[in-house]
Amino acid sequence: MARHLVFVGGGHAHMTALLKCSEYVQRGHRVTLVSPDAYHYYSGMGPGMLSGIYRPRDIRFNIRKMAGDRGASFIEDRVVRVDPARRSLMLQSGKTVSYDVASFNTGSSVPAGALSGAVGGSGENVYPVKPIINLLKARQRILEALSSSSSPGALDIVVIGGGPAGVEIAANAWRLVHDNGGAARITIVAGKRLMGGLPEKVCSLVRQSFLKRGISVIEGLRAERVEKDTVLLSGGGELPFDIAFIATGVRPSSLFRDSGLPTGKDGGLLVNDRLQCVDYPELFGGGDCISLQGHDLAKVGVYAVRENEILFHNLLAALEGGTMRRFEPQKTYMLIFNMGNGKGILWRDTTVLDGRLAFILKNYIDNKFMKKFQVSGERKETG
Ligand SMILES: Cc1cc2nc3c(=O)[nH]c(=O)nc-3n(C[C@H](O)[C@H](O)[C@H](O)COP(=O)(O)OP(=O)(O)OC[C@H]3O[C@@H](n4cnc5c(N)ncnc54)[C@H](O)[C@@H]3O)c2cc1C
């Protein structure tokens, strides 16, 4: 029997299912992708786009074309509510879409509003690091400021958040300024400790790299609030800025809680090891927007990437019947940080490697992922 499969969000975990979605269509099913944007940006290369190592077209997928070329419909809109009783999705535009099976890959965002109430979370010069398109806007803003005669002298760039994303942003903002012959005072406000949660060796390599380049690190203090052009610190200090980034961690949107669906403690859709919602077997999900029952997974793309094949297979099983596959998250994973100076820092479990080779490996792995899913002529586009 022909059924309607709806993909909500075309993120990292939906890539395989979108690439192979003609397999659903050829079996007579109707497939729709709902996404607020025709493009999805690969976050692992986002900091490299900020610095200019990569062009926007190098790091994005044309998901509208990818779906359309394979027989699916594309709706440019955002899902704002799910009505599981009616099997219906409400869109921001006011329209509704009904489904037989739906899969969510709506990702996560930086809850910047709490910190920057005064500037609405993304005031003119304040950039939460997600969505990744913000990094392109910040790049343009920094280039403008560097070439403007009305802002002579060094730019003040403040990065709030000392985790992997904040570190990569500070490192790549340095490269952007450096490559364009400008000057900037770059400061990272790291909270308790730079790269907290990662081994001290990783942290000290980052500190050394930043020290050599004059990037200041503030540890033991938090940003309390972001005003128009000043960050207010715990302890009473103030940091003026021309450009600020907010990298204080991510969380799924309130979509699932607002819809009364079962959620984990961070508000992600609660799914079992088949990536299937625990209360509604026709709902699935992957990536940062889910909470996997019995696990507390870090919000890293590594899991989203591994969920691809499972989602593709289990969605077909949900449409037609058949055995579902189980997702077992790996216990350890590798992260490589792009330090913006041609070098990387690789971390996996007890292994730490620092230098050019680490960046070459990251660049290879990231480009391999891009090559697999950039099937719509993205590299020939402009931008
Ligand atoms: C700067 C930075 C660098 C990072 N680098 C790495 C790295 O090197 N390695 C790593 O493993 N992890 C990295 N991460 C973590 C990584 O970004 C996330 O784990 C990853 O993006 C999760 O993928 P996702 O597809 O679930 O979500 P997202 O990438 O957030 O994608 C979600 C998609 O859903 C769409 N969407 C959102 N809401 C809706 C809605 N309501 N309706 C329809 N569509 C919607 C969005 O437009 C988007 O296309 C990095 C994060 C940041 C911020």
The ligand as a Gaussian input file, in Angstrom:
#p B3LYP/6-31G(d) Opt

LIG

0 1
 C       31.042000      25.183000      14.934000
 C       30.724000      23.728000      15.122000
 C       31.637000      22.754000      14.680000
 C       31.345000      21.397000      14.865000
 N       32.253000      20.470000      14.426000
 C       32.008000      19.158000      14.602000
 C       32.948000      18.166000      14.149000
 O       34.000000      18.498000      13.601000
 N       32.642000      16.866000      14.347000
 C       31.480000      16.474000      14.964000
 O       31.238000      15.271000      15.111000
 N       30.550000      17.387000      15.395000
 C       30.791000      18.702000      15.229000
 N       29.880000      19.629000      15.665000
 C       28.591000      19.147000      16.231000
 C       27.610000      19.009000      15.090000
 O       27.286000      20.289000      14.606000
 C       26.256000      18.419000      15.403000
 O       26.364000      17.285000      16.165000
 C       25.548000      18.108000      14.059000
 O       25.287000      19.329000      13.381000
 C       24.255000      17.381000      14.250000
 O       23.657000      17.198000      13.002000
 P       22.093000      17.277000      12.799000
 O       21.850000      16.927000      11.380000
 O       21.420000      16.494000      13.854000
 O       21.696000      18.796000      13.084000
 P       21.898000      20.126000      12.271000
 O       23.238000      20.144000      11.640000
 O       21.565000      21.208000      13.261000
 O       20.800000      20.091000      11.096000
 C       19.425000      20.191000      11.325000
 C       18.680000      20.520000      10.061000
 O       17.294000      20.574000      10.331000
 C       16.697000      21.767000       9.811000
 N       15.607000      22.152000      10.723000
 C       15.742000      22.692000      11.958000
 N       14.517000      22.893000      12.519000
 C       13.604000      22.447000      11.632000
 C       12.179000      22.361000      11.651000
 N       11.460000      22.765000      12.709000
 N       11.533000      21.872000      10.557000
 C       12.251000      21.430000       9.501000
 N       13.599000      21.479000       9.437000
 C       14.281000      21.972000      10.490000
 C       17.841000      22.768000       9.779000
 O       17.615000      23.771000       8.784000
 C       19.045000      21.874000       9.453000
 O       19.213000      21.744000       8.066000
 C       30.144000      21.000000      15.491000
 C       29.228000      21.978000      15.931000
 C       29.510000      23.325000      15.743000
 C       28.517000      24.360000      16.230000

